[in-house]
Amino acid sequence: MVPPGGGPTVRRILLGSQLRRLREARGIARDAAGYTIRASESKISRMELGRVSFKVRDVEDLLTLYQVKDEAERATLLALANAANLPGWWHRYGDVLADWFQPYLGLEEAASVVRTYEVQFVPGLLQTADYARAVVARGHVGAPAAEIDRRVSLRMARQQLLTRPDPPQLWAVLDEAALRRPIGGAEVMRAQLQALIDISKLDNVTVQVMPFRSGGHAAEGGAFTILRFPEPDLPDIVYLEHVTSAIYLDRRSDADAYLETMDRLCIESESPADTAYILAGIQQEL
């Protein structure tokens, strides 16, 4: 059996969840499992959450402890362990990629649905190269041109998932402020607005605008992204990015609160059809 796709991040989470289910089915405590592989209880917890890499020998020992004797099942899980340790496509951008952002790229690649709200910028998945360059340059003042090029290249590489054979559904709600801030100048912004109009015609992309005239709204706390996966073992994950770090929320109660907020945003925002007219109108004003 071929291990599931989605990159190393989601494979680690998948393997961890399956190991947790096997352990709980046998009534084995985490500390006992840790003792078996010469590790701590916290190491088992991190493994089951998919937050560390896996040694194949450790997985073999745990499967034996959990009395997994079926050779086909063992082979599948061991193959998943091997695949979970392979570097993702973004590994080649390690020189410009923050450690805290790498997990997001794996999750984004594996997601079946990406829902995002932005108040400051056009979301990275929808940025043109020129707009992205302006954003990156502002965020990395004084960085060499070669570094800026690498960061823009990484952002453009991310966007390939929107047009791959089995793309995720992307639903983006943009605050009007993000559209009226002329990042990169009028010409760059006009091209960015046109790109939003064009890409929103894809079946898997929906764009809505939260207009100024709506006043207050459900997401005044700031930008966020919700990732949903096709695998039933994987919970929804909420991603919150800061200047030098990020938070990943996977508790059901947290995810539900953000899902409710996103649902309200979609209801309160302009419809996708009206959004196209708003984008064109702002474009003409520049």
DOKEKE-443143 format. One record per residue (C-alpha): residue number from 1; chain; x, y, z. Coordinates in Angstrom, 1 decimal. Example, Ala and Ser with C-alpha at 12.3 -4.5 7.8 and 13.67 -1.06 7.14 Angstrom:
% residues 2
lopa:tike:c1:c2:c3
1:A:12.3:-4.5:7.8
2:A:13.7:-1.1:7.1
This chain:
% residues 286
lopa:tike:c1:c2:c3
1:A:0.0:0.0:0.0
2:A:1.3:3.4:-0.9
3:A:1.6:5.9:2.0
4:A:-0.8:8.8:1.8
5:A:0.4:12.0:0.1
6:A:0.5:15.5:1.5
7:A:4.1:15.9:2.4
8:A:6.0:15.0:5.5
9:A:4.1:17.2:7.9
10:A:0.7:15.5:7.3
11:A:2.3:12.1:7.2
12:A:3.8:12.6:10.6
13:A:0.4:13.7:11.9
14:A:-1.3:10.7:10.3
15:A:1.2:8.2:11.7
16:A:1.1:9.8:15.1
17:A:-2.7:9.5:15.2
18:A:-2.6:5.9:14.2
19:A:0.0:5.1:16.8
20:A:-2.1:6.8:19.5
21:A:-5.2:4.8:18.4
22:A:-3.2:1.5:18.6
23:A:-1.8:2.4:22.0
24:A:-5.2:3.4:23.5
25:A:-6.8:0.2:22.0
26:A:-4.3:-1.8:24.1
27:A:-4.7:0.3:27.2
28:A:-1.0:1.1:27.3
29:A:0.1:4.3:29.1
30:A:2.4:6.8:27.4
31:A:5.1:6.3:29.9
32:A:5.1:2.5:29.3
33:A:5.3:3.2:25.5
34:A:8.2:5.6:26.1
35:A:10.1:3.1:28.2
36:A:9.9:0.6:25.3
37:A:11.7:2.9:22.9
38:A:14.0:4.4:25.5
39:A:12.2:7.7:25.5
40:A:10.1:9.9:27.8
41:A:6.3:10.1:28.1
42:A:6.5:13.6:26.5
43:A:8.4:12.1:23.5
44:A:5.5:9.7:22.9
45:A:3.1:12.7:23.2
46:A:5.0:14.7:20.6
47:A:5.2:11.6:18.3
48:A:1.4:11.1:18.5
49:A:0.8:14.8:17.7
50:A:3.2:14.5:14.7
51:A:5.5:17.1:16.0
52:A:8.8:15.2:15.7
53:A:10.4:12.9:13.1
54:A:10.1:9.2:13.5
55:A:12.9:6.5:13.8
56:A:11.7:3.4:11.9
57:A:13.2:1.3:14.7
58:A:11.0:3.1:17.3
59:A:7.9:2.6:15.2
60:A:8.7:-1.1:14.8
61:A:9.1:-1.5:18.6
62:A:5.9:0.3:19.3
63:A:4.0:-1.8:16.8
64:A:5.3:-4.9:18.5
65:A:4.3:-3.5:21.9
66:A:0.8:-2.7:20.5
67:A:0.6:-6.3:19.2
68:A:0.3:-5.3:15.5
69:A:1.1:-8.7:13.9
70:A:-0.4:-8.3:10.5
71:A:2.5:-7.9:8.1
72:A:0.6:-5.8:5.6
73:A:-0.5:-3.3:8.3
74:A:3.0:-3.2:9.7
75:A:4.5:-2.6:6.3
76:A:2.0:0.3:5.6
77:A:2.9:2.0:8.9
78:A:6.6:1.6:8.4
79:A:6.4:2.9:4.9
80:A:4.5:5.9:6.3
81:A:7.3:6.4:8.8
82:A:9.9:6.4:6.1
83:A:7.8:8.8:4.0
84:A:7.3:11.1:7.0
85:A:11.1:11.7:7.2
86:A:11.4:12.8:3.5
87:A:12.0:16.5:3.0
88:A:9.2:18.5:1.5
89:A:9.6:20.5:-1.7
90:A:10.2:23.6:0.4
91:A:13.3:22.1:1.8
92:A:15.3:23.8:-0.9
93:A:14.2:27.2:0.5
94:A:15.6:26.4:3.9
95:A:17.9:29.4:3.7
96:A:15.0:31.9:3.8
97:A:12.4:29.8:5.5
98:A:11.6:30.3:9.2
99:A:11.4:27.1:11.3
100:A:7.9:28.1:12.5
101:A:6.5:28.4:9.0
102:A:7.7:25.1:7.6
103:A:4.9:23.1:9.3
104:A:2.4:25.4:7.7
105:A:3.6:24.6:4.2
106:A:3.2:20.9:4.8
107:A:-0.3:21.4:6.2
108:A:-1.3:23.8:3.4
109:A:-0.1:21.3:0.7
110:A:-2.2:18.5:2.3
111:A:-5.4:20.5:3.0
112:A:-8.5:19.9:1.1
113:A:-10.0:23.2:2.2
114:A:-8.2:26.5:3.0
115:A:-10.3:29.3:4.5
116:A:-8.5:32.6:5.3
117:A:-9.3:36.1:6.4
118:A:-6.8:38.9:5.7
119:A:-6.9:42.5:6.8
120:A:-3.5:43.8:5.9
121:A:-2.4:42.1:2.7
122:A:-3.8:40.0:-0.1
123:A:-3.2:36.4:1.0
124:A:0.0:34.8:-0.1
125:A:-1.7:32.2:-2.3
126:A:-3.3:35.0:-4.3
127:A:-0.4:37.5:-4.6
128:A:1.2:38.4:-7.9
129:A:5.0:38.2:-8.1
130:A:5.4:42.0:-8.1
131:A:3.0:42.5:-5.2
132:A:4.7:39.7:-3.2
133:A:8.1:41.4:-3.9
134:A:6.8:44.7:-2.5
135:A:5.4:42.9:0.6
136:A:8.6:40.9:1.2
137:A:10.8:44.0:0.7
138:A:8.8:45.9:3.4
139:A:9.1:43.0:5.8
140:A:12.8:42.5:5.2
141:A:14.3:45.9:4.9
142:A:17.9:45.9:3.9
143:A:17.8:42.3:2.7
144:A:20.0:41.5:-0.4
145:A:18.1:41.4:-3.7
146:A:19.0:37.7:-4.0
147:A:17.2:36.9:-0.7
148:A:14.2:38.9:-1.8
149:A:14.1:36.9:-5.0
150:A:14.3:33.6:-3.1
151:A:11.4:34.6:-0.8
152:A:9.2:35.7:-3.8
153:A:10.1:32.4:-5.6
154:A:8.9:30.4:-2.5
155:A:5.6:32.3:-2.4
156:A:5.0:31.6:-6.1
157:A:5.9:28.0:-5.7
158:A:3.2:27.7:-3.0
159:A:0.5:28.9:-5.5
160:A:1.0:25.9:-7.7
161:A:-1.3:23.9:-5.5
162:A:-4.3:25.9:-6.7
163:A:-4.0:24.6:-10.2
164:A:-2.7:21.1:-9.6
165:A:-4.9:18.2:-10.7
166:A:-6.6:17.8:-7.3
167:A:-6.5:21.3:-5.9
168:A:-7.9:22.4:-2.5
169:A:-10.9:24.7:-2.2
170:A:-9.6:28.2:-1.2
171:A:-12.1:30.6:0.3
172:A:-10.6:34.0:1.1
173:A:-12.3:36.9:2.7
174:A:-10.3:40.2:2.3
175:A:-10.9:43.3:4.3
176:A:-11.3:46.3:2.0
177:A:-8.3:47.9:3.7
178:A:-6.1:45.2:2.2
179:A:-7.3:46.2:-1.3
180:A:-7.0:49.9:-0.9
181:A:-3.5:49.9:0.5
182:A:-1.4:50.5:-2.7
183:A:1.5:48.2:-1.9
184:A:4.1:48.5:-4.6
185:A:2.4:51.5:-6.2
186:A:-0.7:52.0:-8.4
187:A:0.5:49.8:-11.3
188:A:1.4:46.8:-9.1
189:A:-1.9:47.2:-7.3
190:A:-4.0:47.3:-10.4
191:A:-2.3:44.1:-11.7
192:A:-2.9:42.5:-8.3
193:A:-6.6:43.4:-8.4
194:A:-6.9:42.0:-11.9
195:A:-5.2:38.8:-10.7
196:A:-7.8:38.5:-8.0
197:A:-10.6:38.9:-10.5
198:A:-9.1:36.3:-12.8
199:A:-8.3:33.7:-10.2
200:A:-11.7:33.9:-8.5
201:A:-13.1:32.5:-11.8
202:A:-11.5:29.1:-10.9
203:A:-14.0:26.6:-9.6
204:A:-11.9:26.0:-6.5
205:A:-11.3:29.6:-5.5
206:A:-13.8:31.9:-3.9
207:A:-13.0:35.5:-3.0
208:A:-15.2:37.9:-0.9
209:A:-14.6:41.5:0.3
210:A:-15.5:42.7:3.7
211:A:-16.4:46.4:2.8
212:A:-15.8:49.4:5.1
213:A:-19.5:50.1:5.1
214:A:-20.1:47.0:7.1
215:A:-18.6:48.7:10.1
216:A:-17.6:46.2:12.8
217:A:-17.5:42.5:12.0
218:A:-16.8:39.1:13.5
219:A:-13.0:39.0:12.9
220:A:-11.8:42.2:14.5
221:A:-9.1:40.2:16.2
222:A:-7.1:40.0:13.0
223:A:-6.1:37.6:10.3
224:A:-6.3:33.8:10.5
225:A:-6.4:30.7:8.3
226:A:-8.3:27.4:8.9
227:A:-7.0:24.3:7.3
228:A:-9.2:21.2:6.8
229:A:-7.9:17.8:5.6
230:A:-9.5:14.9:3.7
231:A:-8.2:12.3:6.2
232:A:-10.8:11.9:9.0
233:A:-8.0:11.4:11.6
234:A:-6.7:14.9:11.1
235:A:-8.4:17.7:13.0
236:A:-9.0:21.2:11.5
237:A:-6.0:23.5:12.3
238:A:-6.1:27.2:12.8
239:A:-3.0:29.1:11.9
240:A:-2.2:32.5:13.4
241:A:0.9:34.3:12.2
242:A:2.9:36.9:14.1
243:A:6.0:38.8:13.2
244:A:8.5:36.3:14.5
245:A:6.4:33.2:15.3
246:A:3.1:31.4:14.6
247:A:0.5:29.6:16.6
248:A:-1.2:26.3:15.5
249:A:-4.5:25.6:17.2
250:A:-5.9:22.1:16.8
251:A:-8.2:21.8:19.8
252:A:-11.8:21.2:18.6
253:A:-13.1:24.1:20.7
254:A:-10.6:26.5:19.3
255:A:-11.2:25.4:15.7
256:A:-15.0:25.6:16.2
257:A:-14.8:29.2:17.4
258:A:-12.8:30.2:14.3
259:A:-15.1:28.3:12.0
260:A:-18.0:30.1:13.4
261:A:-16.2:33.4:13.0
262:A:-15.4:32.6:9.3
263:A:-19.0:31.5:8.7
264:A:-20.2:34.9:10.0
265:A:-17.6:36.7:7.9
266:A:-18.8:35.0:4.7
267:A:-22.4:35.9:5.5
268:A:-21.5:39.6:6.3
269:A:-19.1:40.1:3.4
270:A:-20.1:41.0:-0.2
271:A:-21.1:38.0:-2.3
272:A:-18.4:36.5:-4.7
273:A:-20.3:38.1:-7.7
274:A:-20.5:41.5:-6.1
275:A:-16.9:41.2:-5.0
276:A:-15.8:41.1:-8.7
277:A:-17.5:44.5:-9.3
278:A:-15.9:46.0:-6.1
279:A:-12.4:44.8:-7.2
280:A:-12.9:46.3:-10.7
281:A:-14.1:49.6:-9.1
282:A:-11.1:49.9:-6.9
283:A:-8.9:49.1:-9.8
284:A:-10.4:52.0:-11.8
285:A:-9.8:54.4:-8.9
286:A:-6.1:53.8:-8.9
